[in-house]
């Protein structure tokens, strides 16, 4: 392992999965201005769209999350090419 290339400022950070509101705490160097209180302790907060707590590969459940209506946009866009 090379010396002097790894960050020194690791700290405990709370990661929040926004799809299911689960929070887990681990060490990170990621910067953030937001904080969250977890069990009486305040941690820097990093928001995630998906994590191991909600990803179908890890949960074994297939769950469709359509946050921006992407499926409807796709269907409307390509409906003119629909075979009759």
C-alpha positions in Angstrom: 0.0 0.0 0.0 1.4 3.4 -1.0 1.9 5.9 1.8 0.4 9.4 1.8 -2.4 8.8 -0.7 -5.2 7.8 1.6 -7.4 10.3 3.4 -6.9 10.9 7.1 -10.2 12.5 8.0 -12.5 9.5 8.5 -15.4 10.1 10.8 -18.7 8.5 11.6 -21.4 9.5 9.1 -25.1 8.6 8.9 -26.3 7.4 5.5 -30.1 7.6 5.0 -31.8 5.5 2.3 -34.5 7.9 1.0 -36.6 5.0 -0.5 -37.4 3.4 2.9 -36.0 6.0 5.5 -33.5 3.4 6.9 -30.4 4.9 8.5 -27.0 3.2 9.0 -23.8 4.6 10.4 -20.3 4.0 9.1 -17.0 5.8 8.7 -16.6 8.1 5.7 -14.8 11.1 4.4 -17.8 12.4 2.4 -18.6 16.1 2.9 -22.0 17.3 3.8 -23.7 20.3 5.5 -26.7 18.3 6.8 -26.9 16.5 10.1 -29.3 13.9 11.7 -29.9 12.9 15.3 -29.6 9.1 15.8 -30.2 7.8 19.3 -29.2 11.0 20.9 -26.0 11.6 18.9 -25.7 14.0 16.0 -24.0 12.7 12.8 -23.3 14.3 9.4 -26.0 13.1 7.0 -25.5 11.6 3.5 -28.8 10.9 1.6 -28.9 7.9 -0.8 -31.5 7.0 -3.4 -30.9 3.3 -3.0 -28.7 1.2 -0.7 -28.2 -2.4 0.4 -31.3 -2.0 2.6 -33.6 -1.4 -0.4 -31.8 -2.8 -3.5 -33.6 -5.9 -4.9 -30.4 -7.8 -5.2 -29.8 -7.7 -1.5 -33.4 -7.8 -0.3 -34.6 -10.6 -2.6 -37.7 -8.6 -3.4 -38.5 -7.0 -6.7 -39.7 -3.4 -6.1 -40.4 -0.8 -8.7 -39.7 2.8 -7.7 -40.9 5.3 -10.3 -39.8 8.6 -8.9 -40.2 10.8 -11.9 -42.8 9.0 -14.0 -40.1 7.6 -16.3 -42.1 4.6 -17.3 -45.1 6.7 -18.3 -42.9 9.0 -20.3 -41.3 6.1 -22.1 -44.7 4.5 -22.9 -46.0 7.8 -24.2 -42.9 8.5 -26.3 -42.9 5.1 -28.0 -46.7 4.5 -28.2 -46.6 5.7 -31.8 -44.4 2.8 -32.8 -46.8 0.2 -31.3 -47.7 -2.6 -33.6 -51.3 -2.9 -34.3 
